[in-house]
Amino acid sequence: MFEFSSSSLCKLNSVHPDLIRVAKKAIKISKIDFGVTCGARSYSEQVELVRNGDSHDLHSLHLIQDDGYAHAIDVAAWFNGRISWNNAHYGPIVQAFITAATSLEIQLEFGHLWPRFQDSVHVQLNPKYHKSL
């Protein structure tokens, strides 16, 4: 069973409590260790990510939303003691999030499953279903 580092926990500051609950449950059941690399970000950070081609959306849910929280996080897989960007390591992490979210009755979306732009590290509250969005 894995646990978040203090760095990952700090990055969950300003993230919606529902997403925090899911992430904390997912880390405990995941078959692959992972950490949180990004929670809330500023608009200027988002503009830079779009400019560099690392994001395609200036309306990212990493930005603070009307309820005062970011609704997205990015994660990184830890494999053999190192960060892995191998997409194969993200399927089990997504599965842990799906299992955790289902048990908490919270709807999520995963960049790992997007057909047009695969963003394996991205997890967000689903704006179509989340009651506070």
C-alpha positions as CSV (number, residue, x, y, z in Angstrom):
1,M,0.0,0.0,0.0
2,F,1.4,3.4,-1.0
3,E,1.0,6.8,0.6
4,F,1.5,10.4,-0.7
5,S,4.6,12.3,0.1
6,S,4.4,15.6,1.8
7,S,5.2,17.2,-1.6
8,S,2.1,15.5,-3.2
9,L,-0.1,16.5,-0.2
10,C,1.1,20.1,-0.6
11,K,0.1,20.1,-4.3
12,L,-3.4,19.0,-3.3
13,N,-3.9,22.4,-1.6
14,S,-6.6,24.4,-3.4
15,V,-7.9,21.2,-5.1
16,H,-11.6,20.3,-4.7
17,P,-12.2,18.1,-1.6
18,D,-14.0,15.4,-3.7
19,L,-10.9,15.0,-5.9
20,I,-8.6,14.9,-2.9
21,R,-10.8,12.2,-1.3
22,V,-10.6,10.1,-4.5
23,A,-6.8,10.6,-4.9
24,K,-6.1,9.6,-1.3
25,K,-8.2,6.5,-1.7
26,A,-6.6,5.7,-5.1
27,I,-3.0,5.8,-3.8
28,K,-3.9,3.2,-1.2
29,I,-5.3,0.7,-3.7
30,S,-3.1,1.4,-6.7
31,K,-0.8,-1.4,-7.9
32,I,1.7,1.3,-9.1
33,D,3.0,4.1,-6.8
34,F,2.3,7.6,-8.0
35,G,2.6,11.2,-6.8
36,V,0.8,14.4,-7.5
37,T,2.8,16.8,-9.7
38,C,0.3,19.5,-10.1
39,G,-2.9,20.7,-8.6
40,A,-4.0,24.3,-9.0
41,R,-2.1,26.5,-11.4
42,S,-2.3,30.2,-12.3
43,Y,-3.6,31.5,-15.6
44,S,-0.1,32.6,-16.6
45,E,1.2,29.1,-16.0
46,Q,-1.6,27.7,-18.1
47,V,-0.9,30.2,-20.9
48,E,2.8,29.1,-20.9
49,L,1.8,25.4,-21.0
50,V,-0.4,26.0,-24.1
51,R,2.3,28.1,-25.7
52,N,4.8,25.2,-25.2
53,G,2.3,22.6,-26.5
54,D,2.0,20.9,-23.2
55,S,-1.7,21.8,-22.9
56,H,-4.4,22.6,-25.4
57,D,-6.8,24.4,-23.2
58,L,-6.8,27.9,-21.6
59,H,-9.9,26.9,-19.7
60,S,-8.2,24.1,-17.8
61,L,-9.8,22.7,-14.7
62,H,-6.4,23.2,-13.0
63,L,-7.4,26.8,-12.8
64,I,-9.3,27.9,-9.7
65,Q,-13.0,27.5,-10.5
66,D,-16.0,29.5,-9.3
67,D,-16.2,27.4,-6.1
68,G,-12.6,28.4,-5.1
69,Y,-11.0,25.1,-6.0
70,A,-9.0,23.5,-8.9
71,H,-10.9,20.5,-10.3
72,A,-7.9,18.7,-11.8
73,I,-4.6,17.1,-10.8
74,D,-1.7,15.7,-12.7
75,V,0.1,12.6,-11.4
76,A,3.4,10.8,-12.1
77,A,3.9,7.1,-11.9
78,W,6.8,5.9,-9.7
79,F,8.3,2.7,-11.1
80,N,11.4,1.1,-9.8
81,G,12.2,4.1,-7.7
82,R,12.0,6.6,-10.5
83,I,9.3,8.7,-12.3
84,S,8.1,6.9,-15.3
85,W,6.3,8.5,-18.3
86,N,5.6,5.2,-19.9
87,N,1.9,5.2,-20.7
88,A,1.6,1.5,-19.7
89,H,2.2,2.5,-16.1
90,Y,-0.8,4.8,-16.1
91,G,-3.5,2.3,-16.9
92,P,-3.3,0.7,-13.4
93,I,-3.3,4.2,-11.8
94,V,-6.4,5.1,-13.8
95,Q,-8.0,1.9,-12.6
96,A,-7.3,2.8,-9.0
97,F,-8.9,6.2,-9.5
98,I,-11.9,4.5,-11.2
99,T,-12.3,2.1,-8.3
100,A,-11.9,4.8,-5.7
101,A,-14.2,7.3,-7.5
102,T,-16.9,4.6,-7.9
103,S,-16.8,3.7,-4.3
104,L,-17.2,7.4,-3.3
105,E,-19.8,8.0,-6.1
106,I,-17.7,10.8,-7.7
107,Q,-17.5,11.1,-11.5
108,L,-14.1,11.7,-13.0
109,E,-12.5,12.1,-16.4
110,F,-9.1,10.9,-17.4
111,G,-6.7,12.4,-19.9
112,H,-5.4,8.8,-20.3
113,L,-8.7,7.9,-22.0
114,W,-9.1,11.0,-24.2
115,P,-9.2,10.1,-27.9
116,R,-7.9,13.3,-29.4
117,F,-5.2,14.3,-27.0
118,Q,-3.8,11.6,-24.6
119,D,-2.7,13.2,-21.4
120,S,-2.0,10.2,-19.2
121,V,-1.1,12.2,-16.2
122,H,-4.4,14.2,-16.0
123,V,-7.3,13.4,-13.7
124,Q,-10.3,15.8,-13.3
125,L,-13.8,16.0,-11.8
126,N,-16.3,15.4,-14.6
127,P,-18.0,18.7,-15.1
128,K,-21.1,17.0,-16.6
129,Y,-21.8,15.1,-13.4
130,H,-20.2,16.7,-10.5
131,K,-22.8,18.4,-8.4
132,S,-20.8,21.5,-7.4
133,L,-19.5,22.3,-10.9
